[in-house]
């Protein structure tokens, strides 16, 4: 590289918004945490899974994380054209995630004769996590022509996905937390720890973005995520959800 070209490269790197650097690191760390969390039950036992639904769900979510890393990396590198082309995959991948996840949870709960409070909670956890995830993705697509807003909603799609990773890691490495979380149907709801971790990071992003950029996109995302968490924690008490559970189990999905 010539001396004359170095300042231009330095200027381009400096011009990359900090959010893209943060996004690459956040997605990469979360992906490594996901592999660690699911290593005992999935990644180390790929040939010993009880159904194809486990593989479909695992592959779809891994593909989503890989896409997030690739997209943030492309924007950090200034390759907007390839970023846009690769982003078209999300229009296929997100519907696939919805379908395979609903089939996965149906397979999981279909043999339960009476869902009970915990079964209804678990069903709400999966379904309303999907609702939150799809809502944030839809907002990202609505604002795809406003890169700053689009990027913030895309980063936010990660936060509804925390509990499946954090609850496994906490149960393995910090089991004492089990004694302080609430219970539903006699089962410890370790997912609240994942909610707290996700919300804390989002609150930090809200404060940073408001102060540095006078933007409130992460505040909207936080409101959506917290609303989804509130529904998850209380759906098992609602008559409509109590009726939805058996109806969903009776569907011929798996």
C-alpha positions as CSV (number, residue, x, y, z in Angstrom):
1,X,0.0,0.0,0.0
2,X,1.4,3.4,-0.9
3,X,1.8,6.2,1.6
4,X,-0.7,8.2,-0.3
5,X,-3.5,5.6,0.0
6,X,-3.1,5.1,3.8
7,X,-4.9,8.3,4.9
8,X,-7.9,7.4,2.7
9,X,-8.1,3.9,4.3
10,X,-7.8,5.4,7.7
11,X,-10.5,7.9,7.0
12,X,-12.9,5.2,5.7
13,X,-12.3,3.1,8.8
14,X,-12.9,6.1,11.1
15,X,-16.1,6.9,9.2
16,X,-17.7,3.5,10.0
17,X,-20.3,4.1,12.7
18,X,-19.4,2.5,16.1
19,X,-22.6,0.5,16.0
20,X,-21.3,-1.7,13.2
21,X,-18.1,-2.5,15.2
22,X,-20.3,-3.2,18.3
23,X,-22.7,-5.4,16.3
24,X,-20.0,-7.6,14.9
25,X,-18.6,-8.2,18.4
26,X,-22.0,-8.7,20.0
27,X,-23.1,-11.2,17.4
28,X,-19.8,-13.1,17.5
29,X,-19.8,-13.3,21.3
30,X,-23.4,-14.4,21.4
31,X,-22.7,-17.1,18.7
32,X,-19.8,-18.4,20.8
33,X,-22.0,-18.4,23.9
34,X,-24.7,-20.3,21.9
35,X,-22.3,-23.0,20.9
36,X,-21.1,-23.3,24.5
37,X,-24.6,-23.4,25.8
38,X,-25.9,-26.1,23.4
39,X,-22.7,-28.1,23.2
40,X,-23.7,-30.8,25.7
41,X,-27.2,-31.3,24.3
42,X,-26.8,-30.6,20.6
43,X,-23.5,-29.8,19.0
44,X,-21.7,-32.7,20.6
45,X,-24.5,-35.0,19.8
46,X,-25.5,-34.2,16.2
47,X,-26.1,-37.8,15.3
48,X,-28.1,-38.5,18.4
49,X,-31.0,-36.1,18.3
50,X,-34.5,-37.3,18.9
51,X,-36.1,-35.8,15.8
52,X,-35.4,-33.8,12.6
53,X,-37.1,-30.8,14.3
54,X,-34.1,-30.3,16.6
55,X,-31.8,-30.1,13.6
56,X,-34.1,-27.8,11.6
57,X,-34.5,-25.4,14.5
58,X,-30.7,-25.5,15.4
59,X,-29.6,-25.0,11.8
60,X,-32.1,-22.1,11.2
61,X,-31.0,-20.2,14.3
62,X,-27.3,-20.8,13.6
63,X,-27.9,-19.5,10.0
64,X,-29.5,-16.4,11.4
65,X,-26.6,-15.6,13.7
66,X,-24.2,-16.2,10.8
67,X,-26.2,-13.8,8.6
68,X,-26.1,-11.1,11.4
69,X,-22.3,-11.4,11.7
70,X,-21.9,-11.3,7.9
71,X,-24.1,-8.3,7.4
72,X,-22.6,-6.3,10.2
73,X,-19.1,-7.2,8.9
74,X,-20.0,-6.1,5.4
75,X,-21.3,-2.7,6.6
76,X,-18.1,-2.3,8.7
77,X,-16.1,-3.0,5.6
78,X,-18.2,-0.5,3.6
79,X,-19.5,-3.1,1.2
80,X,-23.1,-2.0,1.0
81,X,-23.9,-3.6,-2.3
82,X,-23.1,-7.1,-1.1
83,X,-24.8,-6.3,2.2
84,X,-28.1,-5.6,0.3
85,X,-27.8,-8.7,-1.9
86,X,-27.1,-11.0,1.1
87,X,-29.9,-9.3,3.0
88,X,-32.4,-10.8,0.6
89,X,-31.8,-14.2,2.2
90,X,-33.5,-12.9,5.3
91,X,-36.8,-12.8,3.5
92,X,-36.5,-16.6,3.2
93,X,-34.7,-17.3,6.4
94,X,-37.1,-15.6,8.8
95,X,-40.2,-17.4,7.6
96,X,-38.2,-20.7,7.8
97,X,-37.3,-19.8,11.4
98,X,-41.0,-19.2,12.2
99,X,-42.1,-22.5,10.7
100,X,-39.4,-24.8,12.0
101,X,-39.6,-23.2,15.5
102,X,-43.4,-23.7,15.7
103,X,-43.0,-27.3,14.5
104,X,-40.2,-27.8,17.1
105,X,-42.3,-26.5,20.0
106,X,-45.4,-28.5,18.8
107,X,-43.2,-31.7,18.7
108,X,-42.0,-30.9,22.2
109,X,-45.4,-30.3,23.9
110,X,-47.7,-32.6,21.8
111,X,-47.1,-35.7,24.1
112,X,-48.1,-33.7,27.2
113,X,-51.6,-34.8,28.3
114,X,-52.1,-31.7,30.3
115,X,-49.9,-28.7,29.6
116,X,-50.4,-27.2,33.1
117,X,-48.9,-23.8,34.1
118,X,-45.4,-24.6,33.1
119,X,-46.4,-26.1,29.7
120,X,-48.4,-23.0,29.0
121,X,-45.5,-20.8,30.0
122,X,-43.1,-22.8,27.8
123,X,-45.4,-22.5,24.8
124,X,-45.7,-18.7,25.5
125,X,-41.9,-18.4,25.7
126,X,-41.4,-19.9,22.3
127,X,-44.4,-18.3,20.5
128,X,-44.0,-14.8,21.9
129,X,-40.3,-14.8,21.4
130,X,-41.1,-15.4,17.8
131,X,-43.6,-12.6,17.8
132,X,-41.1,-10.2,19.3
133,X,-38.3,-11.3,16.9
134,X,-40.5,-11.0,13.8
135,X,-41.8,-7.6,14.9
136,X,-38.3,-6.2,15.3
137,X,-37.3,-7.8,11.9
138,X,-40.4,-6.3,10.2
139,X,-39.5,-2.9,11.6
140,X,-35.9,-3.3,10.3
141,X,-37.3,-4.1,6.8
142,X,-39.8,-1.2,6.9
143,X,-36.8,1.2,7.6
144,X,-34.4,-0.6,5.3
145,X,-33.9,2.7,3.3
146,X,-32.8,4.4,6.5
147,X,-29.6,2.6,7.3
148,X,-29.2,4.0,10.8
149,X,-32.7,2.9,11.9
150,X,-32.5,-0.4,10.0
151,X,-29.2,-1.3,11.7
152,X,-30.6,-0.6,15.1
153,X,-33.6,-2.8,14.7
154,X,-31.5,-5.6,13.2
155,X,-29.2,-5.5,16.2
156,X,-32.3,-5.6,18.4
157,X,-33.5,-8.9,16.8
158,X,-30.8,-10.6,18.9
159,X,-32.2,-9.7,22.3
160,X,-35.4,-11.9,22.3
161,X,-33.1,-14.9,21.7
162,X,-31.1,-14.6,24.9
163,X,-33.0,-17.0,27.3
164,X,-32.3,-20.3,25.5
165,X,-28.6,-19.5,25.7
166,X,-28.3,-17.7,29.1
167,X,-30.5,-20.2,31.0
168,X,-28.3,-23.1,29.9
169,X,-25.1,-21.3,30.7
170,X,-26.3,-20.1,34.1
171,X,-27.6,-23.5,35.0
172,X,-24.2,-25.0,34.3
173,X,-21.9,-22.4,35.6
174,X,-24.0,-20.4,38.2
175,X,-26.5,-22.9,39.6
176,X,-27.0,-20.9,42.7
177,X,-29.1,-18.5,40.7
178,X,-31.8,-21.2,40.5
179,X,-32.6,-20.5,44.1
180,X,-33.6,-16.9,43.6
181,X,-35.6,-17.0,40.4
182,X,-39.5,-17.2,40.4
183,X,-41.3,-20.5,39.8
184,X,-44.2,-21.4,37.6
185,X,-46.0,-24.7,38.1
186,X,-43.2,-25.7,40.5
187,X,-40.4,-25.1,37.9
188,X,-37.7,-22.5,38.3
189,X,-38.0,-19.9,35.5
190,X,-34.4,-19.2,34.8
191,X,-35.4,-17.4,31.7
192,X,-35.9,-14.3,33.8
193,X,-32.1,-14.0,34.1
194,X,-31.8,-14.0,30.3
195,X,-34.5,-11.3,30.2
196,X,-32.6,-9.2,32.7
197,X,-29.3,-9.6,30.8
198,X,-30.9,-8.7,27.5
199,X,-32.7,-5.7,29.0
200,X,-29.6,-4.4,30.7
201,X,-27.7,-4.4,27.4
202,X,-30.6,-2.7,25.7
203,X,-30.9,-0.1,28.3
204,X,-27.2,0.7,27.9
205,X,-27.7,1.0,24.1
206,X,-30.7,3.3,24.7
207,X,-28.6,5.6,26.9
208,X,-25.6,5.6,24.6
209,X,-27.7,6.2,21.5
210,X,-29.8,8.9,23.0
211,X,-26.8,10.8,24.4
212,X,-24.5,10.4,21.4
213,X,-26.9,10.4,18.4
214,X,-30.2,11.7,19.8
215,X,-31.9,8.5,18.5
216,X,-34.6,6.6,20.2
217,X,-34.8,3.5,18.1
218,X,-33.4,1.3,20.9
219,X,-36.0,2.7,23.2
220,X,-38.7,1.4,20.9
221,X,-36.9,-1.9,20.7
222,X,-36.7,-2.1,24.5
223,X,-40.4,-1.4,24.8
224,X,-41.2,-4.2,22.3
225,X,-38.9,-6.7,24.0
226,X,-40.1,-5.9,27.5
227,X,-43.8,-6.2,26.4
228,X,-43.0,-9.6,24.9
229,X,-41.4,-10.7,28.2
230,X,-44.4,-9.5,30.2
231,X,-46.7,-11.6,28.0
232,X,-44.5,-14.6,28.4
233,X,-44.5,-14.4,32.1
234,X,-48.2,-13.9,32.5
235,X,-49.8,-15.8,29.5
236,X,-50.4,-19.0,31.5
237,X,-52.8,-17.1,33.8
238,X,-55.0,-15.9,30.9
239,X,-58.0,-17.9,29.9
240,X,-57.5,-17.2,26.2
241,X,-54.0,-18.7,26.3
242,X,-55.2,-21.6,28.4
243,X,-57.6,-22.4,25.5
244,X,-54.9,-21.7,22.9
245,X,-52.5,-24.3,24.3
246,X,-54.6,-27.4,23.8
247,X,-55.8,-26.1,20.4
248,X,-52.2,-25.6,19.3
249,X,-51.2,-29.1,20.5
250,X,-54.1,-30.6,18.6
251,X,-52.9,-29.1,15.3
252,X,-51.4,-31.6,12.8
253,X,-48.1,-29.8,12.6
254,X,-45.8,-32.8,13.5
